[in-house]
Amino acid sequence: QVQLVESGGGLVQAGGSLRLSCAASGRTFSSYAMGWFRQAPGKEREFVATISTTGGTKYYANSVKGRFTISRDNAKNTVYLQMNSLKLEDTAVYYCAANEWGTTIAAHVYNYWGQGTQVTVSS
């Protein structure tokens, strides 16, 4: 079992930055590929970014490429999502997730999820 707890969400103006953190506890964090997903009101959950166990492989959704950066610190059992140049359309609940198989954009592959943290971008 892996427990995931996100933090760092909040209200920010368009063009601003936020850094989300996801702290993991339980089984060996470094064994899990990690991902960030988000869900806006009235929309389905969508992939944002994923990172491999070592951090050597990363993938991003086209909508955030060049603005968001995923990273991890296995010594701290934490994965991060640095979000820069935020846009109104980035407003959503952001979830981190873990899976034992590898980097993937497919939400159904992730078997552990956090409770989510709200990010609101204002004009």
Secondary structure per residue as TSV (DSSP state, phi and psi in degrees):
chain	resnum	aa	ss	phi	psi
A	1	Q	-	360.0	142.6
A	2	V	E	-128.0	130.3
A	3	Q	E	-105.5	133.8
A	4	L	E	-122.3	133.3
A	5	V	E	-132.2	116.4
A	6	E	E	-87.8	153.6
A	7	S	E	-154.3	168.1
A	8	G	-	102.8	-4.7
A	9	G	-	-71.1	171.6
A	10	G	E	163.7	-165.1
A	11	L	E	-102.7	129.3
A	12	V	E	-142.7	149.4
A	13	Q	E	-77.6	153.7
A	14	A	T	-55.3	137.1
A	15	G	T	92.6	-11.8
A	16	G	-	-83.8	-173.1
A	17	S	-	-132.3	152.8
A	18	L	E	-144.8	152.7
A	19	R	E	-122.6	119.6
A	20	L	E	-91.2	145.8
A	21	S	E	-124.1	150.4
A	22	C	E	-135.9	110.4
A	23	A	E	-94.0	133.3
A	24	A	E	-112.3	144.3
A	25	S	E	-136.5	163.2
A	26	G	E	109.1	-133.1
A	27	R	S	-70.0	172.6
A	28	T	-	-56.0	112.8
A	29	F	G	-60.3	-39.6
A	30	S	G	-68.1	-7.3
A	31	S	G	-86.5	-7.1
A	32	Y	S	-110.8	133.4
A	33	A	E	-73.6	146.2
A	34	M	E	-121.0	152.3
A	35	G	E	-142.6	157.2
A	36	W	E	-117.1	135.4
A	37	F	E	-129.4	166.2
A	38	R	E	-145.9	156.1
A	39	Q	E	-139.6	117.2
A	40	A	-	-90.0	157.6
A	41	P	T	-55.8	129.4
A	42	G	T	77.1	5.4
A	43	K	S	-121.9	162.9
A	44	E	-	-79.5	157.8
A	45	R	-	-64.0	137.2
A	46	E	E	-129.4	151.6
A	47	F	E	-69.3	140.8
A	48	V	E	-116.5	-55.2
A	49	A	E	-160.6	155.8
A	50	T	E	-142.7	154.4
A	51	I	E	-141.3	142.5
A	52	S	-	-75.7	174.5
A	53	T	S	-58.8	-37.2
A	54	T	S	-92.7	-10.3
A	55	G	S	87.5	2.2
A	56	G	-	-80.2	-17.8
A	57	T	-	-124.5	130.9
A	58	K	E	-138.3	143.9
A	59	Y	E	-132.8	147.9
A	60	Y	E	-131.2	150.8
A	61	A	-	-67.6	146.9
A	62	N	T	-58.4	-32.1
A	63	S	T	-68.6	-17.9
A	64	V	T	-119.0	-6.6
A	65	K	T	-58.0	131.5
A	66	G	T	89.2	-13.0
A	67	R	T	-114.5	-34.6
A	68	F	E	-108.0	148.2
A	69	T	E	-134.4	125.3
A	70	I	E	-97.4	141.0
A	71	S	E	-150.0	168.2
A	72	R	E	-145.9	152.7
A	73	D	E	-127.1	100.1
A	74	N	T	-67.5	-24.5
A	75	A	T	-70.4	-26.3
A	76	K	T	-105.1	2.6
A	77	N	T	53.3	44.5
A	78	T	E	-137.2	140.8
A	79	V	E	-117.2	145.3
A	80	Y	E	-122.1	156.5
A	81	L	E	-134.9	104.8
A	82	Q	E	-85.6	122.8
A	83	M	E	-118.2	115.7
A	84	N	-	-115.5	164.5
A	85	S	S	48.2	49.6
A	86	L	-	-65.0	144.2
A	87	K	-	-117.1	161.7
A	88	L	G	-55.5	-38.0
A	89	E	G	-73.6	-3.3
A	90	D	G	-83.2	-7.0
A	91	T	-	-61.2	124.2
A	92	A	E	-178.4	170.4
A	93	V	E	-88.6	128.2
A	94	Y	E	-104.2	131.6
A	95	Y	E	-119.3	139.6
A	96	C	E	-101.4	155.2
A	97	A	E	-147.8	156.6
A	98	A	E	-130.9	145.4
A	99	N	E	-145.2	158.5
A	100	E	S	-96.1	4.4
A	101	W	S	-107.8	-30.0
A	102	G	-	143.4	179.4
A	103	T	-	-66.3	128.9
A	104	T	-	-156.8	151.2
A	105	I	S	-91.8	-5.4
A	106	A	-	-83.1	115.8
A	107	A	G	-62.1	-33.3
A	108	H	G	-68.6	-15.0
A	109	V	G	-78.6	-25.2
A	110	Y	-	-79.1	127.5
A	111	N	-	-107.6	-1.5
A	112	Y	E	-131.7	136.1
A	113	W	E	-134.7	146.8
A	114	G	-	-84.5	-179.1
A	115	Q	-	-87.6	-12.8
A	116	G	-	97.3	153.4
A	117	T	E	-136.6	135.9
A	118	Q	E	-82.3	131.9
A	119	V	E	-119.2	123.2
A	120	T	E	-123.1	123.0
A	121	V	E	-107.4	124.6
A	122	S	E	-109.2	157.9
A	123	S	-	-87.9	360.0
